[in-house]
Amino acid sequence: MKAGLCIFILLLFSKATCQDIVVETGFTVRDFEIIENTLLYIEKRHIKNFNFKSKQRDSLINSEGFFIGGYGLRLYPFLDQDLIVTASNELVKDRSSIRFYNVSTKSINKYHVYYTTELMDFEIAPKDSLFFLSKKDKQIAIFKYGDVPRYNKIDSLNLDSYCRKLKYHKENLYGITDSGTIFSYNVKTKVKKRVYHGNSLLVNFTFDKQHENMFVTTFNGDLIKVNINGNAQNKTIHIGKDIIEAIAIYEDKYILTGDWNGQIKLIDIQNLSLIKAWNNKKRIVKILSGEQCFYTSSADRTIKKWKIDQK
């Protein structure tokens, strides 16, 4: 029994050699993305970049970084369109901004300031030329963007509580709320549906590859598997006592989660069983999957690369 317990503990908590610090930053990184050999990340009020091969900043952005106004919230790189889009909450109370950055000219070619309230989240759908704002006045605003006019508000939703995370897929906008509700909204038919309702404050979510299931994290350390169409029973497991802010799918076989206590967990996507865990010791803000690895940003002001040994 003792030997089995020791093996389990060794499996559960990997040593520090499983991680590498990619960059150290002056502030906690709220969002980052990796495109081939380039790391793009938000450092307070700027977008900065790092080249994995040269171990230096490359020429994608000005040497000082791309200024995004206020405290950076979300980052969307569309390099095939020569574009980086950001969302920020401005330093002035109740102001937020969306910026469209042209990579070739290294300049902002579209700019929008939304004056009425700060943002909880931002989502963009470039194929449909739409973006979505989740606001602190408990509203979702839907905009069509293009050349003339640059921004046109086409719809809005009123909610009963904050919506902390939005995602868009095939004409449907999905959101989670502090009241424990998951909703979908079809932007074409304007039909809103309740996908799930529970008692916990919902923090973050992601989809499986088939977009049949949502995996949702909560304020009290739960992970919830929700079938979007109601074709399978929902399942909830308790994986810790802390807020789970970060979640990602790894190889469509596993779920990666990160909580405010620095615990990172690898969970089987089918039965929600714990496979492996790591201890970062500081709050995990975001997780991004890679090839046989994953990346994290955390309150220790680093972006790290973690190796996954599935043997």
C-alpha positions in Angstrom: 0.0 0.0 0.0 2.8 2.5 0.9 4.7 1.7 -2.2 1.6 2.3 -4.4 1.0 5.6 -2.6 4.6 6.7 -3.3 4.3 5.8 -7.0 1.0 7.8 -7.1 2.6 10.9 -5.5 5.6 10.7 -7.9 3.2 10.6 -10.8 1.1 13.4 -9.4 3.7 16.0 -8.8 6.4 16.3 -11.4 9.8 17.9 -10.6 10.8 21.3 -11.7 12.9 19.9 -14.5 9.7 19.4 -16.5 9.4 23.2 -17.0 11.4 25.9 -18.8 11.0 29.6 -18.5 10.4 31.1 -21.9 10.2 34.7 -20.9 10.1 36.7 -17.7 7.9 39.7 -17.7 7.3 42.8 -15.6 3.6 42.0 -15.2 1.3 39.0 -15.2 0.5 38.0 -18.7 -3.3 37.7 -19.2 -3.2 36.4 -22.8 -0.6 35.0 -25.2 -0.5 33.0 -28.4 2.1 31.1 -30.4 2.4 31.2 -34.2 5.1 28.9 -35.5 8.3 30.3 -33.9 6.8 33.5 -32.5 5.4 34.0 -29.1 3.0 37.0 -28.8 1.9 38.1 -25.4 0.3 41.0 -23.5 2.5 42.7 -21.0 0.2 45.2 -19.2 -0.4 47.8 -21.9 1.6 46.4 -24.8 1.8 43.4 -27.1 5.3 42.0 -27.2 6.9 39.2 -29.1 9.7 36.6 -28.7 11.3 34.3 -31.2 11.9 30.7 -30.0 14.8 30.1 -32.4 16.8 33.3 -31.9 15.7 33.7 -28.2 15.2 37.4 -29.0 12.5 39.7 -30.1 11.9 39.5 -33.8 10.7 42.2 -36.3 7.0 41.3 -36.1 6.3 44.3 -33.9 8.1 47.5 -33.1 11.0 47.1 -30.6 9.0 48.9 -27.9 6.0 46.7 -28.5 2.5 47.4 -29.8 0.7 49.9 -27.5 -2.9 48.7 -26.8 -4.2 51.5 -24.6 -5.3 50.1 -21.2 -4.7 46.9 -19.4 -4.7 44.1 -22.1 -7.5 41.6 -21.9 -7.5 39.6 -25.1 -5.1 39.0 -28.0 -6.1 37.6 -31.4 -3.3 37.2 -34.1 -4.5 36.7 -37.7 -1.1 36.8 -39.4 -2.5 35.3 -42.7 -4.5 38.6 -42.8 -1.5 40.7 -41.6 -3.6 41.5 -38.5 -3.4 41.5 -34.7 -6.6 42.4 -32.8 -6.6 43.3 -29.1 -9.1 44.3 -26.4 -8.2 46.3 -23.4 -9.8 48.1 -20.4 -8.6 51.7 -20.4 -7.0 53.4 -17.4 -9.9 55.8 -17.4 -12.9 54.3 -15.6 -15.6 52.7 -17.7 -13.7 52.8 -21.0 -12.5 49.9 -23.1 -10.9 49.7 -26.5 -10.6 47.4 -29.5 -7.5 47.8 -31.7 -6.7 46.4 -35.2 -2.9 46.3 -35.7 -1.5 46.1 -39.2 1.7 43.9 -39.0 3.3 45.1 -42.3 2.9 48.8 -41.6 3.3 48.4 -37.8 0.4 50.7 -37.3 -3.2 50.7 -36.0 -5.5 50.7 -39.1 -8.8 50.4 -37.2 -9.6 51.7 -33.7 -12.7 51.6 -31.5 -13.3 52.9 -28.0 -16.4 51.6 -26.2 -17.1 54.3 -23.6 -20.0 53.1 -21.6 -18.4 50.3 -19.5 -15.4 48.0 -19.0 -15.2 44.6 -20.6 -15.4 41.2 -19.1 -14.4 39.4 -22.3 -14.0 39.9 -26.1 -14.5 37.4 -28.9 -14.0 38.0 -32.7 -15.1 36.0 -35.7 -13.2 37.3 -38.7 -14.9 35.0 -41.3 -18.2 36.6 -40.4 -16.7 40.0 -39.7 -18.3 40.0 -36.2 -17.0 40.8 -32.8 -18.6 40.4 -29.4 -18.3 42.4 -26.2 -19.2 41.0 -22.7 -19.6 44.1 -20.6 -19.7 44.9 -16.9 -23.2 46.2 -17.3 -24.3 42.6 -17.8 -24.9 43.0 -21.5 -23.5 41.3 -24.6 -23.0 43.7 -27.6 -22.6 42.3 -31.1 -20.8 44.3 -33.8 -20.4 44.0 -37.5 -17.0 45.4 -38.7 -15.7 46.4 -42.1 -14.7 49.4 -44.1 -18.0 51.4 -44.2 -19.0 51.8 -41.5 -16.0 50.6 -39.5 -18.2 49.4 -36.7 -21.9 48.8 -36.6 -23.7 47.5 -33.5 -26.3 44.9 -34.8 -27.5 43.2 -31.7 -27.4 43.0 -27.9 -28.3 40.6 -25.1 -29.3 41.4 -21.5 -28.1 38.9 -18.9 -28.9 38.5 -15.2 -25.2 38.4 -14.2 -21.7 38.8 -15.5 -20.5 36.8 -18.4 -16.8 36.0 -17.9 -16.1 34.1 -21.1 -17.4 34.1 -24.7 -16.7 31.7 -27.6 -18.2 31.7 -31.1 -18.8 28.7 -33.4 -20.8 28.3 -36.6 -23.2 31.2 -36.1 -23.6 30.4 -32.4 -22.3 32.5 -29.5 -21.7 30.6 -26.3 -21.3 32.2 -22.9 -21.0 31.4 -19.2 -22.3 33.5 -16.3 -21.8 34.1 -12.6 -25.3 32.7 -12.0 -24.2 29.3 -13.2 -25.8 29.4 -16.6 -24.4 28.4 -20.0 -26.2 29.9 -22.9 -26.1 29.8 -26.7 -27.3 32.5 -29.0 -27.7 32.1 -32.8 -26.8 35.4 -34.5 -28.9 34.6 -37.6 -32.1 33.4 -36.0 -31.6 35.5 -32.8 -32.7 32.5 -30.7 -31.2 32.2 -27.2 -31.1 28.8 -25.5 -30.0 27.7 -22.0 -27.5 24.9 -22.4 -26.9 24.3 -18.7 -27.7 25.7 -15.3 -26.0 25.0 -12.0 -25.3 26.6 -8.6 -21.6 27.5 -9.1 -20.1 30.7 -10.5 -18.6 29.7 -13.9 -15.1 30.9 -14.8 -13.9 29.5 -18.1 -14.6 26.9 -20.7 -13.5 25.2 -23.9 -14.9 22.7 -26.5 -13.8 19.3 -27.6 -12.7 19.0 -31.2 -16.1 17.9 -32.4 -17.9 20.8 -30.6 -20.2 18.3 -29.0 -19.1 18.9 -25.4 -18.1 21.9 -23.3 -15.7 21.6 -20.4 -16.4 24.3 -17.8 -14.4 25.4 -14.8 -15.9 26.9 -11.6 -15.1 29.3 -8.7 -15.1 26.4 -6.2 -12.7 24.0 -8.1 -15.1 21.9 -10.1 -14.8 20.7 -13.7 -18.1 20.2 -15.5 -18.6 18.2 -18.8 -21.7 19.5 -20.6 -23.1 18.0 -23.7 -24.2 20.9 -25.8 -27.2 19.2 -27.5 -28.3 17.3 -24.4 -27.6 13.9 -25.9 -25.5 12.7 -23.0 -25.6 13.1 -19.3 -23.5 16.0 -17.8 -20.8 15.1 -15.4 -19.1 17.1 -12.6 -15.9 16.3 -10.7 -14.2 18.2 -7.9 -10.5 18.6 -8.7 -9.5 21.2 -6.1 -10.6 23.9 -3.7 -9.3 26.9 -5.7 -10.7 29.0 -8.6 -9.8 27.3 -11.9 -9.0 30.1 -14.3 -7.2 28.3 -17.1 -8.3 25.4 -19.3 -7.2 23.9 -22.6 -7.7 20.7 -24.6 -4.6 18.6 -25.3 -4.5 16.3 -28.3 -8.3 16.0 -28.0 -7.7 13.3 -25.4 -7.0 15.3 -22.3 -8.0 18.5 -20.5 -5.4 20.8 -18.9 -6.5 23.0 -16.0 -4.7 25.6 -13.9 -6.0 27.1 -10.7 -5.2 30.1 -8.4 -3.0 28.0 -6.2 -0.7 27.1 -9.1 -2.0 23.5 -9.5 -1.9 22.2 -13.1 -3.8 19.0 -13.9 -4.0 16.7 -16.9 -7.4 15.0 -17.0 -8.8 12.3 -19.3 -11.4 13.8 -21.6 -13.6 10.7 -21.6 -14.0 9.7 -17.9 -12.5 12.9 -16.3 -10.0 10.9 -14.3 -6.8 12.6 -13.1 -3.7 11.5 -15.1 -1.0 13.8 -13.9 -0.4 17.1 -12.1 2.3 19.8 -11.6 2.7 22.5 -9.0 3.6 26.0 -10.3 3.1 27.5 -6.8 1.6 30.7 -8.2 -1.8 31.4 -9.9 -2.2 30.0 -13.4 -3.8 32.6 -15.7 -3.7 30.8 -19.1 -2.8 27.4 -20.6 -1.9 26.8 -24.2 -1.4 23.4 -25.7 1.6 22.5 -27.8 3.3 19.4 -29.3 4.1 17.0 -26.3 4.1 20.1 -24.1 2.0 23.0 -22.9 2.6 26.7 -22.0 1.4 28.7 -19.1 1.3 32.3 -18.0 1.1 32.9 -14.3 1.2 35.3 -11.4 5.0 34.7 -11.0 5.3 36.9 -14.2 6.6 34.2 -16.5 5.6 32.3 -19.5 6.7 28.7 -19.1 7.0 25.6 -21.3 6.0 22.3 -19.6 6.9 18.9 -21.0 4.3 16.1 -21.0 5.6 12.6 -20.5 2.7 10.2 -21.1 4.8 7.0 -20.4 
